[in-house]
Amino acid sequence: MNNIDDLNRLPIPGVYKYKHLPQLAKMILDNHLLAFCTEQLAYAREYKVPLLKLLAHLTEPELIELSLKSIRELLEYLIANNAEEQIQNATERWMSNQLDVIGKYDVLAEDITLISCQG
């Protein structure tokens, strides 16, 4: 291993496997998806996540629909206890500039840290 990138590619067995999270994710997806989405958007606004500025052109229903899509995808990965795969896929889409609404360089460190620390 020659650099930090090599270390980041090493799988750590079981690090993203959870006992109760899949059941919680299923309950949210099945019963509370819209409320969860709405709350996440409220947190993003409260914490002034910079990425929201790029989405300011969207109407509230469009923003909710976009959020529902991404949150549903995340919850489906968590239900399958596949958080590691979700992180890898999201990172690959970001690094290869394949995000639906924003560009690779639109995402700031503050977006990642603020979103990760919400609620």
Beta strands, then each sheet from edge to edge (+ up, - down):
end
